[in-house]
Structure formats: structure tokens, C-alpha cells
Amino acid sequence: MNNADRIRLTRTARGERPQFSREPEVDRVMAIAMAIASEVAALRERLDTFETLAARNGGVSAADIEAFEPSAEHEKQREQWRHDFLDRVLYIMRSESDLAGV
Amino acid sequence: MYESVPQRPLPVLAKPSHDERARQLFAKDFRKYIMLDVPPLTRRVYEQEVKPAVIAARGAAPTTHTEVRDVMWEHGYLRAAQGLQRISQELMWGSIVPSVERQAAEINARAVELSARGVGSLDLDPKAEVPEYLTRVDIHCMPGNYHTENAPNDASQGALFDRGSFLYALGSAGDLNDATGVVLANKLKSQFPALAPRRILDLGCTVGNNTLPLCDVYPDAEIHAVDIGAPMLRYAHARATALGKVVHWHQRDVRHTRFPDGHFDLVTSEILFHEVEPDQIGAVFKEAWRVLAPGGVMAHIDIPNFFQYPDPLFVSLVDADNFHNNEPFWGEMHRRDLVQLMVDAGFPRETCFRGVAPMGTFPWSWFGAVKS
């Protein structure tokens, strides 16, 4: 399936977003901070899973990690991941933009 | 009540990846923190700082929830707390959307396949009009609301709602996301022990998670359920089929269900009315009265009536969803005279009831009447 065929869901709820802080900039920063917290929590959980499995299966050392070199394909995946990560962390920018002029 | 049961995997529910699941559970726990841990902190700010300042300035403490809201809103703490509550809701949906989107084509295909098995039925109306009051905002900030078709024959929007409503309930909904329906079904059994409905109509059923407990309590009844959102109903039919439950799903406006007069012995709803424009509540009661047979029971369960608690700070906090979570009718339902509206719809006053159907310590409201 190519990108044009991909089903898209709505990203931003219709309806005016209330202002909470006296300065709208603070609302943005707060949203970004909590989106980062969500990412940190996911990362921490992934690491926790990894550590549990590593301990169970005989281990991966710090040196293994230092010596690891991702393939070009792997690096491309990571680049895509970083893009999607930023898309999530900066979701508030998309939301405001989606609602602009609505 | 907040035991964290994992949601039971069903063929139409999106399966989150490791990190999607972690983000979803983070959003749930973020919300839980805001709903359980922060309110006592907010109360301390009110009692120790805001209230004394108001008394010093005006000679008296605020008495109504709107006064409390206004003085608390001026204080930065409530702005932060409620801003975070809004963000928790946005992150919750945001953590589910990509996982459903990734699997939308498979979900839709599975829904078609399950529907085709012919367990119960699916009656969609391409000409159905979504009531204007449901189109102004996406209710509880769910992107796309109940009716957006993400693709032809879309059920994926139902998958979004099933997961979101489960997470929103903070683990209290049970593995089938049906705790509210179970509470209603059990309450009906205890309050109307002699009721043996031949036909049941469930209003505003969404994905049918709270409809299905009626199948267990009334195994001999023919059960019909209506909603305006086609993606919800496609998902509901597939989901019920996967669970082996027989229900007939119809795309209808709850104010005009188009069933014959006197067709049902029981009309129900679960958390519908707080999403109905308050001026339209009477129209739904009238429709329920019309389709009920004499002696038939109307029974609804909805959000607790926290709005009349004698604690203005508490009420102001509960009321926040109204302003900050795209719940434009939140609370207003409980501020209306529901019994009078039922009487106006034709139900005898002495049969009308309005009380509590508790789930542990959580006081779901329940109301209804009997047709004479």
C-alpha cells in the first residue's frame, strides 16, 4: 500500500482549545513538556523490558552497546523515528495549525 | 475501583506496539494523577490561600461553584492543573490514533468479515443526518468524533473510541470495557425483578460495549441498539459477533428511532444523556415513551450527579470538562428537572425514579420511569 492509499484518522479534535495560562506560549510549552514526559516514559518502559529480557537471556554488555554500528537502513529507520518523535512532542503546533481559521 | 485490568484483545481492537502501549498507559496514568492526586493539592491551595484572600477582600467566602471557579481561575495553580488535564486528554487520543491508523485497513477488513457471519444484524442508513448539536465540537476531544468515516466501510473510528473510553475509565471499565453496562443490567435486575422483556432498545450505543451486558441479563430478549455513528455500529456489530452476542444494530437518531409504537418492553441507555443537547432530552424521553409498550420500563445510567454536591470547589473541579474537554452539555443534564421532563413525555410521575446505581464507591446516576 502506498502513502496515498493509507487510511488517515483525524488528528485534532474539532472545537476551540481553551487558554489556561495567562500567556498562550506557556500552554504550548506545558503541552510540549508533557509530550516529552510521555516519550521518556515509553523509553523507560522499553529499557525496562530490554533489561528484563537481557537478564533472562544471558545479557548484553555496555561494551556491546558502545561497539554497535547501525546499518545504513537502520540509520534511515532511526531518522524516520526521530521525525515521528518530533511530530508527537510538538503535537500542539499541529493542533493549533489545524484549528487556525476554523 | 481503579484496579488496572488489561483490555481483552478482540479481533477489531488495534494491537498497540510496545511503545504505543507504553504511551497509552502513560496517558492513562497521567490522567489518573490529575484526577486523583492533584485535586487534594488544589483544595489546599483554595483553603489556605485563595479562600482566605477572598474573605479578607470581600468579607465572605465564595458560596457558589461559579464564584469558586472564577477566583481559582485567577490563581495560577488551577490554570496549570486544568491545562494539564486537557493535555492528558489530548495525549490519550494522540497515543491511540497512530496505532489505529496503522491497522485501520485490517480492522475494517476484519469488521466486514465478522459482520458477514450474520450474527445479529447491521442496518446502516446512508441518509442519516448527524444532529447539529453533535457536529459543533468533537465530543471529549476525540478527533473525528463518533461519525467520521476514515475510509469506505470504516470501523476504525470505533476502534479509536473503544480504546479511548477504556483508558479514560482508568482501569475501572473491566477487561471488556463494559462496567457501566453491567451496573445498569444488575440494577435493572434488582429494581425490576419481574421484568422479562421480549424486546429491548438501547439508545446511543456507540461500540456496544455497554449494550452487551443486557444480553447476559436478558438472554431471551431480542435486543436492538441505535447510534448515529456508522463507524461505531460497524465496529459494534463485529465486536459483538466476535464475542458471540446477538444484537441488531441500527443507524438512527435517538429522537426518531422509526420503530413502531409500543414495540419494546425496555428502553435503556448508558452515558448517553450528558452528550445530548439539554433542550433535546425531552424529545428522547418522548421517543422512549412512544416505542414502549404499556408497563414497559425506561432506565438510563449516566455520569454521577456531582453537580449538586454541597461543596462548591468540588463542583467547580467536576465542571471543568464542560469548559476544557469539549463536553458542552456536561453537568447541564443534572441541572435539569429530569422527572418533570419524563412526566411531560407521558410517564406517570409516581413511576419516575432518579437515583444512584453505585459501582463500588462511584455513584453512577440512574433515572427512568414506567409507561402506564
Interface residues (C-beta under 8 A of the other chain):
Chain A: M1 R6 I7 R8 L9 T10 R11 T12 A13 R14 G15 E16 R17 P18 F20 S21 R22 D27 M30 A31 M34 A35 A37 S38 E39 A41 A42 L43 E45 R46 T49 R88 Y91 S95
Chain B: H18 D19 A22 R23 L25 F26 A27 F30 G76 R79 A80 Q82 G83 L84 R86 I87 S88 E90 L91 W93 G94 S95 V97 V100 E101 A104 A105 N108 R136 V137 D138 C141 M142 P143 G144 N145 T148 N150 A151 D154 S156 Q157 L160 F323 H324 N326
